[in-house]
Amino acid sequence: MKQTKTIVKPISAIAFAIAVIACNNNATHEESSAATAVSFSKGSYGYDAAFLKKNNTKVVELTSEDGSAKVLLSADFQGRVMTSTATGDTGISYGWMKYDLIASGKKLPHMNAFGGEERFWLGPEGGQYSIYFKGSDSFVYKNWQVPAVIDSIPYDVAQSDKSKAVFTQKATLTNYSGTIFNINIERSVSLLSRQAAETKINAAIPEGVHMVAFETENKITNSGDRDWSKDKGVLSIWLLGMFTPSAKTTVIIPFQGVPGARSFITDNYFGTVPPERLQVKDSVLFFTCDGKYRSKIGLSPMIAKPIAASFDFEKDVLTLVLPEVHKDAQYVNSKWELQKTPYKGDVINSYNDGPLADGTQMGPFYEVESSSPALDLKKGATGVYKQTTMHLQGDYNLLNKLTQQLLGVDLDTIKK
């Protein structure tokens, strides 16, 4: 999530009444739309699956043989992973969804924040090569517009079964400098078996720990009649995951503990993150993600490792995000300004949602994000970026041992 400028204006009594009525209508719409989910409690996977099937035309569900691991996908929302569970329909739903917006069927200006624990986006967001701002426009919120192909246009389902789905779409985009990109998009989502998940993390998952894991393979092809070059701007593949926070959720990101590593961590996207919310040790950082304070951090490929995580101490859930990291590659810069260094961007980001200046809030949710390198594709060439997301739920002590093995972190130290 990027910084926005909020202008607070007085609200008349009539406007306030209209807002109350609108909120009541949204609540009624949501309750009606979720009528088929009455047998499941809100927060469960079954509730979210029934709700989405009621309000989407193209829902795909990946399911393990025993029905415990499930992944819910939406072609209406660009093939994004909306949510998942490790313990069947009655289990925890890990992804965050904006129920009232989905139920309304409306499209909003700037961006439609439908939610989803992994969505396909493209970079860069800001700068002279941005695809979110028109040339000569100032970099302010009123001029910011997420391209329709990654926001509101449905994708085609090219393949679908219980273990994998493939989504496709085409688009033409123009960046801030006037460069035109013709692209073909292909996004596949695969449910991973327990054995495949263990191979991904190079560790055994203890018996008694429930898991769900999926891998996405994201491709963009230069279908135009020219090669892409960095001096005119190029694109990157950007993956963002929205998760449901608790009051005791901490994002944990290990990094290369090289001299000066702190200078490769950005912590001032929305003003500097308070020290009680971001603690940076020699080779790991802890970022409070409770959905109560708007803040964001980012890691340069110079120090990032191909892993980021979060732990929910209320529900005993360990979430792992496994991106690709290419230390020597260039990454697009998405800062909202004309940039001196347009290819020194982050590879891993995390965002914690919170109230805006006027008291409104989009979530609450928190995000773990990652990006591909800048893709200077030849005509007809394809850029590919893969990422794995995994949720592990179960006994705290077993998860703590796994966290120590994978992240070098003792969860008990975070509790303190």
SELOFI-574065 format. One line per field, with one value per residue (C-alpha): residue number from 1; x, y, z. Coordinates in steps of 0.05 Angstrom, whole numbers, plus 5000, padded with zeros to 4 digits. Layout:
N
n	[NUM  ...]
px	[X  ...]
py	[Y  ...]
pz	[Z  ...]
% end
This chain:
416
n	[1  2  3  4  5  6  7  8  9  10  11  12  13  14  15  16  17  18  19  20  21  22  23  24  25  26  27  28  29  30  31  32  33  34  35  36  37  38  39  40  41  42  43  44  45  46  47  48  49  50  51  52  53  54  55  56  57  58  59  60  61  62  63  64  65  66  67  68  69  70  71  72  73  74  75  76  77  78  79  80  81  82  83  84  85  86  87  88  89  90  91  92  93  94  95  96  97  98  99  100  101  102  103  104  105  106  107  108  109  110  111  112  113  114  115  116  117  118  119  120  121  122  123  124  125  126  127  128  129  130  131  132  133  134  135  136  137  138  139  140  141  142  143  144  145  146  147  148  149  150  151  152  153  154  155  156  157  158  159  160  161  162  163  164  165  166  167  168  169  170  171  172  173  174  175  176  177  178  179  180  181  182  183  184  185  186  187  188  189  190  191  192  193  194  195  196  197  198  199  200  201  202  203  204  205  206  207  208  209  210  211  212  213  214  215  216  217  218  219  220  221  222  223  224  225  226  227  228  229  230  231  232  233  234  235  236  237  238  239  240  241  242  243  244  245  246  247  248  249  250  251  252  253  254  255  256  257  258  259  260  261  262  263  264  265  266  267  268  269  270  271  272  273  274  275  276  277  278  279  280  281  282  283  284  285  286  287  288  289  290  291  292  293  294  295  296  297  298  299  300  301  302  303  304  305  306  307  308  309  310  311  312  313  314  315  316  317  318  319  320  321  322  323  324  325  326  327  328  329  330  331  332  333  334  335  336  337  338  339  340  341  342  343  344  345  346  347  348  349  350  351  352  353  354  355  356  357  358  359  360  361  362  363  364  365  366  367  368  369  370  371  372  373  374  375  376  377  378  379  380  381  382  383  384  385  386  387  388  389  390  391  392  393  394  395  396  397  398  399  400  401  402  403  404  405  406  407  408  409  410  411  412  413  414  415  416]
px	[5000  5026  5018  4955  4936  4871  4831  4782  4719  4660  4601  4531  4474  4443  4508  4518  4448  4461  4526  4490  4437  4490  4527  4463  4447  4517  4509  4441  4470  4528  4483  4437  4494  4524  4458  4484  4541  4498  4525  4595  4619  4649  4724  4719  4738  4668  4637  4684  4677  4600  4602  4649  4610  4547  4579  4627  4614  4681  4704  4756  4772  4834  4827  4873  4852  4830  4794  4834  4876  4836  4852  4798  4810  4772  4776  4731  4787  4846  4860  4877  4880  4824  4837  4858  4853  4892  4834  4775  4711  4706  4779  4810  4805  4874  4861  4828  4767  4728  4658  4617  4654  4649  4575  4559  4581  4606  4672  4708  4755  4830  4829  4781  4808  4772  4826  4858  4920  4958  4941  4978  5000  5052  5105  5129  5076  5110  5164  5176  5162  5099  5038  4992  5000  4990  5048  5054  5006  5032  5043  4983  4926  4874  4916  4932  4895  4909  4906  4841  4877  4903  4843  4774  4778  4762  4811  4797  4803  4849  4854  4823  4823  4828  4903  4917  4884  4911  4885  4900  4888  4917  4928  4959  4990  5023  5073  5084  5137  5091  5121  5069  5069  5029  5028  4999  4989  4988  4980  4978  4962  4981  4963  5025  5026  5057  5118  5125  5118  5173  5218  5205  5228  5279  5250  5201  5133  5119  5062  5003  5017  4964  4987  4964  5012  5006  5054  5039  5075  5065  5084  5082  5100  5122  5071  5088  5132  5192  5241  5232  5290  5305  5316  5243  5216  5201  5152  5159  5114  5089  5053  5015  4982  4928  4921  4875  4912  4903  4924  4985  5011  5084  5118  5187  5237  5308  5361  5435  5471  5524  5558  5510  5450  5404  5414  5381  5316  5265  5220  5192  5140  5086  5133  5184  5156  5158  5213  5162  5131  5196  5255  5316  5367  5433  5400  5325  5270  5204  5146  5081  5022  4959  4919  4920  4976  4988  5061  5105  5176  5218  5282  5332  5355  5424  5405  5339  5333  5281  5235  5188  5141  5089  5064  4995  5004  4928  4915  4983  4991  5058  5053  5112  5121  5177  5195  5251  5309  5363  5416  5451  5387  5355  5286  5237  5229  5156  5164  5115  5166  5210  5267  5342  5349  5289  5319  5338  5272  5253  5244  5205  5155  5107  5049  5007  4939  4911  4865  4875  4875  4799  4789  4768  4804  4806  4819  4843  4893  4967  5008  5071  5093  5148  5170  5207  5268  5257  5238  5272  5240  5257  5200  5163  5201  5168  5185  5169  5163  5145  5125  5101  5055  5047  5005  5024  4976  4981  5019  5059  5121  5124  5116  5169  5219  5203  5210  5278  5300  5274  5281  5332  5281  5254  5181  5187  5234  5180  5129  5175]
py	[5000  5069  5135  5174  5246  5253  5317  5321  5362  5378  5330  5358  5324  5303  5274  5238  5208  5185  5153  5116  5091  5069  5031  4997  4978  4949  4909  4883  4865  4829  4790  4771  4751  4707  4673  4607  4610  4609  4541  4570  4624  4688  4680  4608  4585  4556  4624  4659  4606  4610  4686  4689  4637  4678  4743  4720  4687  4650  4618  4561  4519  4476  4419  4366  4293  4293  4360  4394  4440  4487  4548  4595  4632  4685  4695  4756  4787  4773  4701  4723  4676  4702  4657  4588  4541  4483  4450  4447  4488  4501  4521  4590  4631  4662  4714  4782  4802  4867  4838  4901  4921  4851  4846  4914  4895  4967  4991  5047  5101  5093  5021  4965  4934  4867  4834  4766  4734  4739  4784  4797  4869  4904  4956  5010  5049  5117  5155  5173  5101  5092  5057  5086  5160  5196  5237  5308  5292  5306  5246  5255  5209  5242  5226  5154  5099  5024  4997  4959  4896  4886  4916  4907  4864  4790  4738  4677  4608  4570  4508  4484  4422  4405  4419  4475  4533  4577  4647  4690  4761  4813  4887  4951  4998  5066  5092  5163  5176  5153  5084  5033  4961  4905  4845  4776  4753  4681  4664  4594  4573  4504  4470  4438  4371  4364  4332  4388  4440  4406  4407  4482  4498  4441  4418  4367  4392  4359  4311  4347  4412  4427  4461  4491  4515  4542  4565  4617  4622  4691  4707  4769  4766  4825  4818  4885  4902  4929  4909  4939  4981  5011  5080  5083  5043  4970  4930  4883  4829  4850  4802  4827  4787  4813  4773  4779  4807  4796  4840  4794  4786  4799  4798  4766  4778  4751  4785  4782  4810  4848  4913  4971  4925  4975  5025  4975  4973  5028  5046  5115  5104  5137  5169  5131  5069  5077  5034  4996  4972  4957  4924  4910  4861  4839  4795  4795  4847  4844  4887  4893  4879  4886  4928  4988  5033  5050  5036  5001  4973  4948  4908  4917  4856  4872  4840  4804  4728  4687  4683  4727  4705  4724  4692  4700  4688  4687  4630  4597  4605  4611  4641  4635  4674  4648  4698  4697  4743  4762  4802  4830  4847  4915  4927  4981  5040  5055  5119  5174  5223  5235  5190  5195  5120  5087  5016  5014  4988  4937  4863  4848  4894  4890  4937  4944  4977  5029  5089  5149  5221  5224  5161  5117  5052  5005  4942  4922  4876  4868  4852  4815  4835  4816  4837  4808  4844  4897  4859  4889  4838  4828  4826  4760  4744  4723  4742  4692  4702  4649  4653  4603  4619  4570  4570  4523  4517  4475  4465  4527  4489  4450  4515  4548  4494  4502  4578  4570  4524  4566  4637  4632  4661  4637  4658  4664  4724  4760  4748  4785]
pz	[5000  4983  5019  5005  5022  5059  5063  5121  5107  5152  5144  5143  5181  5114  5089  5154  5149  5078  5100  5156  5108  5059  5113  5135  5063  5055  5119  5096  5028  5060  5107  5050  5005  5060  5075  5047  5097  5160  5179  5184  5231  5204  5201  5177  5107  5095  5108  5060  5006  5008  5008  4948  4908  4920  4895  4840  4773  4767  4831  4830  4890  4899  4949  4978  4975  5047  5041  5097  5054  5009  4967  4940  4875  4836  4761  4770  4811  4764  4787  4857  4916  4959  5020  5043  5102  5131  5169  5122  5118  5192  5197  5200  5136  5127  5073  5084  5042  5037  5043  5033  4969  4939  4957  4928  4858  4849  4820  4857  4830  4840  4866  4884  4949  4944  4987  4976  5004  4939  4880  4815  4804  4760  4777  4779  4817  4819  4782  4709  4687  4729  4699  4754  4734  4669  4641  4669  4727  4797  4842  4888  4906  4862  4800  4821  4783  4786  4715  4702  4681  4752  4787  4756  4692  4699  4674  4631  4662  4615  4659  4723  4767  4841  4844  4794  4757  4701  4686  4625  4600  4552  4560  4532  4582  4575  4626  4652  4598  4541  4530  4507  4531  4498  4544  4551  4623  4648  4722  4749  4821  4845  4911  4941  4977  5045  5014  4963  5018  5059  4998  4990  5061  5065  5131  5157  5180  5247  5254  5286  5250  5197  5133  5067  5014  4944  4891  4838  4772  4740  4668  4626  4552  4510  4454  4422  4363  4401  4455  4524  4549  4617  4589  4568  4627  4638  4680  4739  4768  4837  4885  4946  5001  5047  5112  5172  5232  5306  5364  5370  5299  5284  5216  5219  5163  5167  5124  5109  5169  5130  5154  5142  5132  5167  5110  5062  5103  5087  5146  5128  5074  5118  5167  5208  5241  5317  5351  5392  5325  5287  5320  5276  5302  5270  5218  5231  5239  5277  5251  5290  5243  5284  5234  5282  5256  5183  5167  5116  5110  5052  5041  4986  4946  4974  5041  5030  5037  4998  5059  5100  5154  5205  5269  5300  5375  5386  5337  5334  5259  5224  5154  5106  5041  4997  4941  4892  4908  4858  4895  4833  4794  4787  4817  4797  4845  4862  4902  4883  4854  4794  4812  4808  4817  4782  4789  4862  4891  4944  4933  4998  5032  5090  5104  5167  5157  5204  5209  5164  5189  5183  5223  5165  5149  5090  5131  5181  5146  5138  5076  5055  4985  4936  4867  4808  4779  4726  4662  4601  4554  4482  4432  4442  4506  4572  4643  4698  4773  4824  4897  4950  5008  5066  5130  5188  5246  5309  5374  5394  5416  5350  5310  5353  5336  5263  5268  5300  5244  5186  5212  5268  5316  5383  5387  5463  5453  5412  5468  5515]
% end
